[in-house]
Amino acid sequence: MRVGVYVDGFNLYYGGLSQLGSTPGWKWIDLRALASRFAGWSGSHIDRVVYCTARVNDPADPLQTQRQDFYLKALQLHGSVDLIEEGYYSSWAKESVLTNEAAGAKAPTSFSDPTSAEFWTSGLRLRRNGAGTVFATVRKREEKGSDVNVATHLLADVLQGSVDAAIVISNDSDLALPIRMVRSHVPTGVLNPNARPLSNALKGSPNDGVGSHWWRRISAHDFRSSQLPSTVGSISKPSSW
């Protein structure tokens, strides 16, 4: 039984963060080895691994781009993936309304220079408009395309008969429809990398469609036990990973 594995890279990464934080020892993930821990259908083997991600470009951490590049090259050199499909990543500064709802901190109500449109509080540059609304400039980071790329490769491989079973690594509810469609054709497993429960939209019945479907959580132990060698070719694992 040929198993195709379809990985939402950012969902996997942030799921790992939710369980293990930024401590080293888990980010150098061997994706083929990770999926192999769960592919338990009779006579199954991991035939194809598709990794959907985006190249980060964050001015706040320029070395992050280099670390990710090392990882992508190591995945390919080690044979941990068959295809890396890239979306895109954006990082930009944006002005947003300051609110006290999220963290409980109150917005300033008086200033040393009430006639000034701009002021500083604890090093944070703030702006107040004529109506009294306070704005802060924040950095926005957004990854686009990974979920669509996962769905596209999943559906294409299943409908073209390239795989006999599928594993999707994600807890993104946007993948609910393609996963539901795929269950009519091949046994399908969903791996949730997050500390949170699996999204209800991704759940179903093991007997839907062709049956033999399952849902699992990737544990902290699974992350740590599915690592690439510290050195792959000439590439060394970053010390923080």
Salt bridges, closest charged atoms under 4 A:
ASP30 OD2 - HIS78 NE2 3.60
ASP47 OD1 - HIS45 NE2 3.76
ASP58 OD2 - ARG141 NE 2.49
ASP61 OD2 - ARG67 NH2 2.80
ASP69 OD1 - ARG55 NH1 2.77
ASP69 OD2 - LYS73 NZ 3.11
ASP82 OD2 - ARG32 NH2 2.65
GLU85 OE1 - HIS153 NE2 2.74
GLU86 OE2 - ARG55 NE 3.07
GLU95 OE1 - ARG127 NH2 2.77
GLU118 OE2 - ARG125 NH2 2.58
GLU142 OE2 - LYS144 NZ 3.81
ASP157 OD2 - ARG48 NE 2.71
ASP164 OD2 - ARG2 NE 2.91
ASP222 OD1 - ARG37 NE 3.00
